Amino acid sequence: MLEERRAKAHLKTLHYERVIARLYNRKVRPRLVGMGDLVFKKAEASDPRHSRRKLAPRWEGPYRVVRAIRDGTYTLATMDGKILPRT
């Protein structure tokens, strides 16, 4: 009896999560980034040159996309053409 109620509650939670995700994703539009596009890179918190204070910059750049490896993964280069490691 108790296990049935738990299973039913679990299924109800899964259904609710799917509905909420569908409602959220309805307004999300994918941004296609191609080679040669100029992009910003999120500033890393572990960067020793910049302290992560309240007013620290959150984005670095602009950088040029040199190669698209897969969705959301790109090789970036500075405006001078120097390729960034691990981007």
N, CA, C and O atoms as CSV, one atom per row, in Angstrom:
chain,resi,resn,atom,element,x,y,z
A,1,MET,N,N,0.828,-1.189,0.000
A,1,MET,CA,C,0.000,0.000,0.000
A,1,MET,C,C,0.876,1.258,0.000
A,1,MET,O,O,0.675,2.169,-0.803
A,2,LEU,N,N,1.851,1.289,0.917
A,2,LEU,CA,C,2.733,2.448,1.009
A,2,LEU,C,C,3.616,2.565,-0.234
A,2,LEU,O,O,3.844,3.664,-0.741
A,3,GLU,N,N,4.105,1.437,-0.714
A,3,GLU,CA,C,4.951,1.447,-1.914
A,3,GLU,C,C,4.169,1.931,-3.134
A,3,GLU,O,O,4.715,2.629,-3.989
A,4,GLU,N,N,2.900,1.562,-3.213
A,4,GLU,CA,C,2.072,2.013,-4.328
A,4,GLU,C,C,1.898,3.529,-4.301
A,4,GLU,O,O,1.953,4.183,-5.342
A,5,ARG,N,N,1.690,4.079,-3.121
A,5,ARG,CA,C,1.528,5.525,-2.990
A,5,ARG,C,C,2.826,6.247,-3.353
A,5,ARG,O,O,2.805,7.299,-3.991
A,6,ARG,N,N,3.950,5.670,-2.939
A,6,ARG,CA,C,5.242,6.274,-3.280
A,6,ARG,C,C,5.472,6.250,-4.786
A,6,ARG,O,O,5.927,7.235,-5.368
A,7,ALA,N,N,5.155,5.118,-5.411
A,7,ALA,CA,C,5.327,4.999,-6.857
A,7,ALA,C,C,4.428,5.989,-7.592
A,7,ALA,O,O,4.847,6.610,-8.568
A,8,LYS,N,N,3.194,6.133,-7.119
A,8,LYS,CA,C,2.256,7.064,-7.735
A,8,LYS,C,C,2.745,8.508,-7.587
A,8,LYS,O,O,2.655,9.299,-8.526
A,9,ALA,N,N,3.257,8.843,-6.413
A,9,ALA,CA,C,3.784,10.191,-6.179
A,9,ALA,C,C,5.003,10.452,-7.062
A,9,ALA,O,O,5.177,11.553,-7.584
A,10,HIS,N,N,5.841,9.432,-7.222
A,10,HIS,CA,C,7.030,9.571,-8.067
A,10,HIS,C,C,6.631,9.827,-9.523
A,10,HIS,O,O,7.206,10.693,-10.183
A,11,LEU,N,N,5.650,9.076,-10.020
A,11,LEU,CA,C,5.186,9.273,-11.391
A,11,LEU,C,C,4.573,10.659,-11.579
A,11,LEU,O,O,4.746,11.289,-12.622
A,12,LYS,N,N,3.862,11.119,-10.568
A,12,LYS,CA,C,3.258,12.451,-10.627
A,12,LYS,C,C,4.337,13.532,-10.687
A,12,LYS,O,O,4.201,14.514,-11.416
A,13,THR,N,N,5.409,13.344,-9.915
A,13,THR,CA,C,6.523,14.291,-9.920
A,13,THR,C,C,7.221,14.307,-11.281
A,13,THR,O,O,7.550,15.376,-11.795
A,14,LEU,N,N,7.446,13.141,-11.858
A,14,LEU,CA,C,8.080,13.074,-13.180
A,14,LEU,C,C,7.230,13.776,-14.237
A,14,LEU,O,O,7.753,14.500,-15.084
A,15,HIS,N,N,5.929,13.560,-14.180
A,15,HIS,CA,C,5.025,14.215,-15.126
A,15,HIS,C,C,5.085,15.734,-14.960
A,15,HIS,O,O,5.140,16.468,-15.947
A,16,TYR,N,N,5.075,16.196,-13.731
A,16,TYR,CA,C,5.139,17.629,-13.451
A,16,TYR,C,C,6.436,18.233,-13.995
A,16,TYR,O,O,6.415,19.307,-14.596
A,17,GLU,N,N,7.557,17.550,-13.788
A,17,GLU,CA,C,8.846,18.047,-14.275
A,17,GLU,C,C,8.861,18.142,-15.798
A,17,GLU,O,O,9.402,19.098,-16.354
A,18,ARG,N,N,8.267,17.153,-16.478
A,18,ARG,CA,C,8.201,17.189,-17.939
A,18,ARG,C,C,7.352,18.358,-18.434
A,18,ARG,O,O,7.706,19.025,-19.407
A,19,VAL,N,N,6.233,18.598,-17.758
A,19,VAL,CA,C,5.355,19.704,-18.155
A,19,VAL,C,C,6.070,21.039,-17.976
A,19,VAL,O,O,6.005,21.899,-18.853
A,20,ILE,N,N,6.748,21.216,-16.851
A,20,ILE,CA,C,7.468,22.463,-16.592
A,20,ILE,C,C,8.588,22.656,-17.616
A,20,ILE,O,O,8.784,23.765,-18.113
A,21,ALA,N,N,9.324,21.591,-17.934
A,21,ALA,CA,C,10.402,21.687,-18.921
A,21,ALA,C,C,9.838,22.069,-20.290
A,21,ALA,O,O,10.433,22.879,-21.001
A,22,ARG,N,N,8.710,21.499,-20.657
A,22,ARG,CA,C,8.091,21.820,-21.936
A,22,ARG,C,C,7.662,23.289,-21.983
A,22,ARG,O,O,7.850,23.960,-22.998
A,23,LEU,N,N,7.088,23.783,-20.891
A,23,LEU,CA,C,6.678,25.187,-20.837
A,23,LEU,C,C,7.882,26.122,-20.932
A,23,LEU,O,O,7.816,27.155,-21.600
A,24,TYR,N,N,8.970,25.768,-20.273
A,24,TYR,CA,C,10.178,26.592,-20.320
A,24,TYR,C,C,10.791,26.573,-21.719
A,24,TYR,O,O,11.134,27.622,-22.265
A,25,ASN,N,N,10.926,25.396,-22.290
A,25,ASN,CA,C,11.600,25.248,-23.581
A,25,ASN,C,C,10.800,25.831,-24.738
A,25,ASN,O,O,11.334,26.004,-25.834
A,26,ARG,N,N,9.548,26.131,-24.512
A,26,ARG,CA,C,8.725,26.721,-25.550
A,26,ARG,C,C,9.267,28.086,-25.978
A,26,ARG,O,O,9.162,28.460,-27.146
A,27,LYS,N,N,9.842,28.819,-25.039
A,27,LYS,CA,C,10.333,30.167,-25.329
A,27,LYS,C,C,11.830,30.212,-25.633
A,27,LYS,O,O,12.337,31.255,-26.043
A,28,VAL,N,N,12.533,29.122,-25.443
A,28,VAL,CA,C,13.976,29.094,-25.667
A,28,VAL,C,C,14.250,28.918,-27.156
A,28,VAL,O,O,13.712,28.017,-27.799
A,29,ARG,N,N,15.087,29.787,-27.686
A,29,ARG,CA,C,15.459,29.701,-29.092
A,29,ARG,C,C,16.945,29.375,-29.180
A,29,ARG,O,O,17.758,30.071,-28.572
A,30,PRO,N,N,17.314,28.350,-29.909
A,30,PRO,CA,C,18.739,28.018,-30.016
A,30,PRO,C,C,19.484,29.082,-30.813
A,30,PRO,O,O,18.970,29.627,-31.790
A,31,ARG,N,N,20.696,29.362,-30.374
A,31,ARG,CA,C,21.550,30.317,-31.081
A,31,ARG,C,C,22.616,29.533,-31.833
A,31,ARG,O,O,23.422,28.822,-31.233
A,32,LEU,N,N,22.609,29.667,-33.112
A,32,LEU,CA,C,23.581,28.959,-33.932
A,32,LEU,C,C,24.831,29.818,-34.064
A,32,LEU,O,O,24.765,30.975,-34.478
A,33,VAL,N,N,25.960,29.241,-33.708
A,33,VAL,CA,C,27.246,29.931,-33.785
A,33,VAL,C,C,28.060,29.247,-34.873
A,33,VAL,O,O,28.274,28.036,-34.835
A,34,GLY,N,N,28.508,30.029,-35.832
A,34,GLY,CA,C,29.273,29.472,-36.933
A,34,GLY,C,C,30.719,29.924,-36.905
A,34,GLY,O,O,31.112,30.756,-36.088
A,35,MET,N,N,31.505,29.362,-37.810
A,35,MET,CA,C,32.911,29.733,-37.889
A,35,MET,C,C,33.031,31.192,-38.302
A,35,MET,O,O,32.323,31.657,-39.196
A,36,GLY,N,N,33.936,31.908,-37.640
A,36,GLY,CA,C,34.154,33.309,-37.940
A,36,GLY,C,C,33.303,34.253,-37.116
A,36,GLY,O,O,33.530,35.462,-37.142
A,37,ASP,N,N,32.329,33.733,-36.384
A,37,ASP,CA,C,31.486,34.588,-35.544
A,37,ASP,C,C,32.281,35.103,-34.355
A,37,ASP,O,O,33.189,34.435,-33.861
A,38,LEU,N,N,31.929,36.296,-33.905
A,38,LEU,CA,C,32.546,36.871,-32.716
A,38,LEU,C,C,31.687,36.530,-31.512
A,38,LEU,O,O,30.472,36.722,-31.531
A,39,VAL,N,N,32.329,36.019,-30.457
A,39,VAL,CA,C,31.610,35.591,-29.255
A,39,VAL,C,C,32.346,36.083,-28.016
A,39,VAL,O,O,33.513,36.470,-28.084
A,40,PHE,N,N,31.656,36.063,-26.897
A,40,PHE,CA,C,32.257,36.318,-25.596
A,40,PHE,C,C,32.415,34.993,-24.878
A,40,PHE,O,O,31.660,34.051,-25.121
A,41,LYS,N,N,33.403,34.921,-23.988
A,41,LYS,CA,C,33.646,33.719,-23.193
A,41,LYS,C,C,33.400,34.069,-21.740
A,41,LYS,O,O,33.797,35.140,-21.281
A,42,LYS,N,N,32.749,33.175,-21.011
A,42,LYS,CA,C,32.484,33.417,-19.603
A,42,LYS,C,C,33.805,33.458,-18.844
A,42,LYS,O,O,34.652,32.581,-19.019
A,43,ALA,N,N,33.982,34.475,-18.002
A,43,ALA,CA,C,35.215,34.623,-17.227
A,43,ALA,C,C,35.289,33.511,-16.190
A,43,ALA,O,O,34.314,33.243,-15.488
A,44,GLU,N,N,36.432,32.873,-16.098
A,44,GLU,CA,C,36.597,31.766,-15.162
A,44,GLU,C,C,36.841,32.285,-13.759
A,44,GLU,O,O,37.562,33.262,-13.561
A,45,ALA,N,N,36.232,31.621,-12.790
A,45,ALA,CA,C,36.367,32.032,-11.394
A,45,ALA,C,C,37.751,31.703,-10.853
A,45,ALA,O,O,38.210,32.333,-9.900
A,46,SER,N,N,38.417,30.724,-11.450
A,46,SER,CA,C,39.719,30.307,-10.932
A,46,SER,C,C,40.880,31.070,-11.568
A,46,SER,O,O,42.038,30.715,-11.352
A,47,ASP,N,N,40.592,32.094,-12.335
A,47,ASP,CA,C,41.643,32.868,-12.988
A,47,ASP,C,C,42.400,33.673,-11.933
A,47,ASP,O,O,41.804,34.543,-11.298
A,48,PRO,N,N,43.696,33.413,-11.725
A,48,PRO,CA,C,44.429,34.108,-10.658
A,48,PRO,C,C,44.668,35.589,-10.946
A,48,PRO,O,O,44.953,36.353,-10.024
A,49,ARG,N,N,44.559,36.007,-12.207
A,49,ARG,CA,C,44.806,37.410,-12.537
A,49,ARG,C,C,43.644,38.309,-12.138
A,49,ARG,O,O,43.840,39.497,-11.883
A,50,HIS,N,N,42.455,37.763,-12.084
A,50,HIS,CA,C,41.276,38.564,-11.757
A,50,HIS,C,C,40.632,38.016,-10.493
A,50,HIS,O,O,40.327,36.826,-10.406
A,51,SER,N,N,40.430,38.877,-9.529
A,51,SER,CA,C,39.709,38.426,-8.344
A,51,SER,C,C,38.222,38.450,-8.665
A,51,SER,O,O,37.771,39.277,-9.457
A,52,ARG,N,N,37.475,37.571,-8.069
A,52,ARG,CA,C,36.049,37.462,-8.351
A,52,ARG,C,C,35.247,38.294,-7.362
A,52,ARG,O,O,34.473,37.762,-6.566
A,53,ARG,N,N,35.441,39.596,-7.423
A,53,ARG,CA,C,34.664,40.496,-6.587
A,53,ARG,C,C,33.284,40.694,-7.194
A,53,ARG,O,O,32.944,40.136,-8.237
A,54,LYS,N,N,32.520,41.496,-6.511
A,54,LYS,CA,C,31.157,41.760,-6.939
A,54,LYS,C,C,31.103,42.425,-8.316
A,54,LYS,O,O,30.229,42.115,-9.125
A,55,LEU,N,N,32.026,43.328,-8.573
A,55,LEU,CA,C,32.004,44.073,-9.827
A,55,LEU,C,C,33.001,43.552,-10.859
A,55,LEU,O,O,33.300,44.245,-11.832
A,56,ALA,N,N,33.509,42.356,-10.662
A,56,ALA,CA,C,34.455,41.776,-11.613
A,56,ALA,C,C,33.724,41.458,-12.925
A,56,ALA,O,O,32.534,41.143,-12.909
A,57,PRO,N,N,34.425,41.541,-14.046
A,57,PRO,CA,C,33.764,41.240,-15.325
A,57,PRO,C,C,33.343,39.776,-15.402
A,57,PRO,O,O,34.081,38.884,-14.983
A,58,ARG,N,N,32.178,39.546,-15.930
A,58,ARG,CA,C,31.654,38.182,-16.038
A,58,ARG,C,C,31.987,37.547,-17.392
A,58,ARG,O,O,31.946,36.325,-17.534
A,59,TRP,N,N,32.311,38.371,-18.371
A,59,TRP,CA,C,32.588,37.878,-19.714
A,59,TRP,C,C,33.920,38.433,-20.207
A,59,TRP,O,O,34.322,39.538,-19.845
A,60,GLU,N,N,34.594,37.645,-21.040
A,60,GLU,CA,C,35.853,38.045,-21.659
A,60,GLU,C,C,35.667,38.018,-23.168
A,60,GLU,O,O,34.869,37.244,-23.697
A,61,GLY,N,N,36.409,38.865,-23.843
A,61,GLY,CA,C,36.333,38.779,-25.286
A,61,GLY,C,C,36.371,40.138,-25.927
A,61,GLY,O,O,36.657,41.120,-25.242
A,62,PRO,N,N,36.105,40.244,-27.176
A,62,PRO,CA,C,35.511,39.245,-28.067
A,62,PRO,C,C,36.550,38.256,-28.605
A,62,PRO,O,O,37.735,38.569,-28.718
A,63,TYR,N,N,36.077,37.077,-28.924
A,63,TYR,CA,C,36.895,36.030,-29.527
A,63,TYR,C,C,36.233,35.595,-30.825
A,63,TYR,O,O,35.025,35.751,-31.005
A,64,ARG,N,N,37.033,35.052,-31.716
A,64,ARG,CA,C,36.525,34.557,-32.996
A,64,ARG,C,C,36.448,33.033,-32.933
A,64,ARG,O,O,37.370,32.380,-32.444
A,65,VAL,N,N,35.350,32.472,-33.428
A,65,VAL,CA,C,35.181,31.017,-33.478
A,65,VAL,C,C,36.011,30.493,-34.642
A,65,VAL,O,O,35.800,30.874,-35.794
A,66,VAL,N,N,36.967,29.603,-34.323
A,66,VAL,CA,C,37.842,29.034,-35.345
A,66,VAL,C,C,37.284,27.709,-35.844
A,66,VAL,O,O,37.329,27.413,-37.038
A,67,ARG,N,N,36.750,26.909,-34.906
A,67,ARG,CA,C,36.258,25.581,-35.269
A,67,ARG,C,C,35.130,25.204,-34.332
A,67,ARG,O,O,35.217,25.437,-33.127
A,68,ALA,N,N,34.073,24.626,-34.873
A,68,ALA,CA,C,32.973,24.110,-34.060
A,68,ALA,C,C,33.163,22.606,-33.932
A,68,ALA,O,O,33.079,21.877,-34.921
A,69,ILE,N,N,33.419,22.141,-32.709
A,69,ILE,CA,C,33.672,20.721,-32.485
A,69,ILE,C,C,32.353,19.962,-32.419
A,69,ILE,O,O,32.170,18.964,-33.115
A,70,ARG,N,N,31.435,20.436,-31.580
A,70,ARG,CA,C,30.069,19.921,-31.510
A,70,ARG,C,C,29.221,21.025,-30.897
A,70,ARG,O,O,29.740,22.098,-30.589
A,71,ASP,N,N,27.943,20.786,-30.718
A,71,ASP,CA,C,27.052,21.822,-30.190
A,71,ASP,C,C,27.562,22.337,-28.853
A,71,ASP,O,O,27.709,21.570,-27.902
A,72,GLY,N,N,27.829,23.627,-28.781
A,72,GLY,CA,C,28.266,24.247,-27.538
A,72,GLY,C,C,29.751,24.136,-27.258
A,72,GLY,O,O,30.214,24.656,-26.242
A,73,THR,N,N,30.520,23.477,-28.120
A,73,THR,CA,C,31.961,23.324,-27.921
A,73,THR,C,C,32.686,23.895,-29.137
A,73,THR,O,O,32.498,23.446,-30.268
A,74,TYR,N,N,33.519,24.899,-28.868
A,74,TYR,CA,C,34.179,25.605,-29.957
A,74,TYR,C,C,35.646,25.831,-29.632
A,74,TYR,O,O,36.039,25.872,-28.466
A,75,THR,N,N,36.453,25.978,-30.680
A,75,THR,CA,C,37.824,26.432,-30.535
A,75,THR,C,C,37.813,27.922,-30.819
A,75,THR,O,O,37.332,28.364,-31.863
A,76,LEU,N,N,38.353,28.704,-29.869
A,76,LEU,CA,C,38.321,30.157,-29.987
A,76,LEU,C,C,39.711,30.711,-30.227
A,76,LEU,O,O,40.713,30.103,-29.850
A,77,ALA,N,N,39.758,31.867,-30.856
A,77,ALA,CA,C,41.009,32.579,-31.083
A,77,ALA,C,C,40.787,34.044,-30.741
A,77,ALA,O,O,39.676,34.563,-30.852
A,78,THR,N,N,41.869,34.705,-30.320
A,78,THR,CA,C,41.785,36.139,-30.045
A,78,THR,C,C,41.649,36.880,-31.367
A,78,THR,O,O,41.713,36.277,-32.438
A,79,MET,N,N,41.464,38.166,-31.286
A,79,MET,CA,C,41.335,38.964,-32.503
A,79,MET,C,C,42.645,39.008,-33.284
A,79,MET,O,O,42.648,39.294,-34.481
A,80,ASP,N,N,43.773,38.721,-32.599
A,80,ASP,CA,C,45.079,38.672,-33.262
A,80,ASP,C,C,45.320,37.346,-33.965
A,80,ASP,O,O,46.274,37.225,-34.733
A,81,GLY,N,N,44.472,36.341,-33.720
A,81,GLY,CA,C,44.616,35.037,-34.344
A,81,GLY,C,C,45.234,33.980,-33.449
A,81,GLY,O,O,45.403,32.840,-33.880
A,82,LYS,N,N,45.579,34.328,-32.206
A,82,LYS,CA,C,46.175,33.360,-31.287
A,82,LYS,C,C,45.077,32.447,-30.736
A,82,LYS,O,O,44.102,32.924,-30.154
A,83,ILE,N,N,45.237,31.133,-30.922
A,83,ILE,CA,C,44.222,30.168,-30.488
A,83,ILE,C,C,44.303,29.979,-28.980
A,83,ILE,O,O,45.386,29.819,-28.417
A,84,LEU,N,N,43.141,30.001,-28.335
A,84,LEU,CA,C,43.072,29.814,-26.884
A,84,LEU,C,C,43.096,28.330,-26.545
A,84,LEU,O,O,42.432,27.539,-27.214
A,85,PRO,N,N,43.842,27.941,-25.528
A,85,PRO,CA,C,43.828,26.537,-25.113
A,85,PRO,C,C,42.566,26.225,-24.320
A,85,PRO,O,O,42.043,27.082,-23.609
A,86,ARG,N,N,42.089,25.010,-24.444
A,86,ARG,CA,C,40.955,24.478,-23.663
A,86,ARG,C,C,39.695,25.330,-23.755
A,86,ARG,O,O,39.101,25.656,-22.728
A,87,THR,N,N,39.281,25.692,-24.952
A,87,THR,CA,C,38.024,26.432,-25.101
A,87,THR,C,C,37.055,25.646,-25.932
A,87,THR,O,O,35.936,26.101,-26.172
